[in-house]
Amino acid sequence: MTTAVREAPNHDTLTCYTSYRCRRPDCVTRYNDRNMERLRAQKDGAWNRLIDATPVREHLLELQANDVGPGAVANTTGVSIDTIISFTQAQPNQNRGRRQRTTPEIAAKILAVTVENHRAGRVSSIGTIRRVQALVTAGWPLRRIAEHAGLSYFNLKALLHRDTIFASTARAIAATYEQLQSKRPDRHGIDRAQTKRARAWGTRNRWATCTYWADRMDVIDDPHFTPEDKKLRAEIIAEEAHWLITAGGLDRDQAAERLGVARFTVDRALREHPQDRLEVAA
């Protein structure tokens, strides 16, 4: 039985020859030139031999434990992400285990990445998380928030559980918040089912609303400020009731029943947070 030869993902490095058995003329020439260079360097005593990769692997595992993943290391060092991953994970598609040896140059680049220098230019995530939560509570699905901010959905979801983020990410979310906070999702391409799910997620977690933060933008980025739960609950009830009445066509009694609260609770919440302070812009 013969084994199919896999196509190399690129033809600008030696791996297409050594790992994928590529025999294109340009790739063979590249390999031969590199091999001749190695032989000449060995003859002159100037060849840098491969070194043990264990310190590099241990360093990468320590970085990962501190939320500095392979992608971040690759971006910082210029070393391909596949090479970074090969130090800590086996490569079954290439019939290889973890990388055991590496060049001194690659080792030096990776070992130069530390948690401290990677976090340079990072800021507290608290304000960004609060902005995302408020938009979700307003009915914006996480995927649409990510699209507006130019981020991937998975990165934005992970961001909600991080203590620090890049300042550029914080700025992107802040700009997105400014754009979306006064807009109704159902008037901007979001179907009502998605809006309802997003609102339910926010309500279930008692996340502060855009209306709540409107008078508190001076402390939205302050990690020492904690939203007052009573005021926050009234804010959420008012915004949910307003949405059920204006978008859902319910009266106040029906809205109260849907929210699982008494009618007077809805009345009080709407009185304390009148419609002119709630989101009404298209």
Backbone hydrogen bonds, N-H to C=O, Kabsch-Sander energy under -0.5 kcal/mol:
donor,donor_aa,acceptor,acceptor_aa,energy
6,R,4,A,-0.5
16,C,13,T,-0.8
17,Y,14,L,-1.1
18,T,14,L,-2.4
19,S,15,T,-2.7
20,Y,15,T,-1.2
21,R,17,Y,-0.6
22,C,16,C,-2.9
28,V,24,R,-2.7
29,T,25,P,-2.4
30,R,26,D,-2.1
31,Y,27,C,-2.3
32,N,28,V,-2.7
33,D,29,T,-2.7
34,R,30,R,-2.3
35,N,31,Y,-2.4
36,M,32,N,-2.6
37,E,33,D,-2.2
38,R,34,R,-2.1
39,L,35,N,-2.4
40,R,36,M,-2.5
41,A,37,E,-2.3
42,Q,38,R,-2.5
43,K,39,L,-2.2
44,D,40,R,-2.0
45,G,41,A,-0.5
45,G,42,Q,-0.8
46,A,41,A,-2.9
47,W,41,A,-0.8
49,R,47,W,-0.9
51,I,102,T,-3.3
53,A,100,Q,-2.8
57,R,53,A,-2.6
58,E,54,T,-2.7
59,H,55,P,-2.0
60,L,56,V,-2.4
61,L,57,R,-2.3
62,E,58,E,-1.9
63,L,59,H,-2.3
64,Q,60,L,-2.5
65,A,61,L,-1.9
66,N,62,E,-0.7
66,N,63,L,-1.0
67,D,64,Q,-1.8
68,V,63,L,-2.6
69,G,67,D,-0.8
73,V,69,G,-2.0
74,A,70,P,-2.7
75,N,71,G,-2.4
76,T,72,A,-1.9
77,T,73,V,-2.6
78,G,74,A,-2.5
84,I,80,S,-2.1
85,I,81,I,-2.7
86,S,82,D,-1.8
87,F,83,T,-0.7
87,F,84,I,-1.1
88,T,85,I,-1.3
89,Q,85,I,-2.1
91,Q,96,R,-2.4
94,Q,91,Q,-1.7
95,N,92,P,-1.3
96,R,91,Q,-2.3
99,R,86,S,-3.5
102,T,51,I,-2.2
107,A,103,T,-2.2
108,A,104,P,-2.4
109,K,105,E,-1.9
110,I,106,I,-2.2
111,L,107,A,-2.7
112,A,108,A,-1.1
113,V,110,I,-1.6
114,T,112,A,-0.6
118,H,114,T,-2.1
119,R,115,V,-1.8
122,R,119,R,-2.1
123,V,165,I,-3.0
125,S,163,D,-2.3
129,I,125,S,-2.9
130,R,126,I,-2.4
131,R,127,G,-2.0
132,V,128,T,-2.3
133,Q,129,I,-2.8
134,A,130,R,-2.3
135,L,131,R,-2.1
136,V,132,V,-2.4
137,T,133,Q,-2.5
138,A,134,A,-1.3
139,G,136,V,-1.9
140,W,135,L,-2.6
145,I,141,P,-1.9
146,A,142,L,-2.4
147,E,143,R,-2.1
148,H,144,R,-2.3
149,A,145,I,-1.8
150,G,146,A,-0.9
150,G,147,E,-0.8
151,L,146,A,-2.7
156,L,152,S,-2.2
157,K,153,Y,-2.5
158,A,154,F,-2.2
159,L,155,N,-2.0
160,L,156,L,-0.9
160,L,157,K,-0.6
161,H,158,A,-2.1
162,R,159,L,-1.9
165,I,123,V,-2.4
167,A,121,G,-2.1
169,T,166,F,-0.5
170,A,166,F,-1.9
171,R,167,A,-2.3
172,A,168,S,-1.9
173,I,169,T,-2.3
174,A,170,A,-2.3
175,A,171,R,-2.3
176,T,172,A,-2.0
177,Y,173,I,-2.7
178,E,174,A,-2.0
179,Q,175,A,-1.7
180,L,176,T,-2.3
181,Q,177,Y,-2.4
183,K,180,L,-1.9
184,R,281,A,-0.9
187,R,184,R,-1.8
188,H,185,P,-2.0
190,I,185,P,-1.9
191,D,189,G,-0.6
195,T,191,D,-2.2
196,K,192,R,-2.8
197,R,193,A,-2.1
198,A,194,Q,-2.5
199,R,195,T,-2.6
200,A,196,K,-2.5
201,W,197,R,-2.2
202,G,198,A,-2.3
203,T,199,R,-3.0
204,R,200,A,-2.7
205,N,201,W,-1.5
206,R,203,T,-1.1
207,W,202,G,-2.4
210,C,134,A,-0.5
213,W,209,T,-1.9
214,A,210,C,-1.2
215,D,211,T,-0.6
215,D,212,Y,-0.6
216,R,213,W,-1.8
219,V,216,R,-2.0
220,I,216,R,-0.6
222,D,219,V,-1.5
225,F,222,D,-1.5
232,L,228,E,-2.4
233,R,229,D,-2.6
234,A,230,K,-2.1
235,E,231,K,-2.2
236,I,232,L,-2.3
237,I,233,R,-2.5
238,A,234,A,-2.6
239,E,235,E,-2.4
240,E,236,I,-2.8
241,A,237,I,-3.0
242,H,238,A,-2.5
243,W,239,E,-2.1
244,L,240,E,-2.6
245,I,241,A,-2.4
246,T,242,H,-2.7
247,A,243,W,-2.4
248,G,243,W,-1.3
249,G,245,I,-0.5
250,L,244,L,-2.0
255,A,251,D,-2.5
256,A,252,R,-2.4
257,E,253,D,-2.2
258,R,254,Q,-2.5
259,L,255,A,-2.2
260,G,256,A,-0.9
260,G,257,E,-0.5
261,V,256,A,-2.4
266,V,262,A,-1.4
267,D,263,R,-2.5
268,R,264,F,-2.7
269,A,265,T,-2.3
270,L,266,V,-2.6
271,R,267,D,-2.0
272,E,268,R,-2.7
273,H,269,A,-1.7
277,R,274,P,-2.1
278,L,275,Q,-1.6
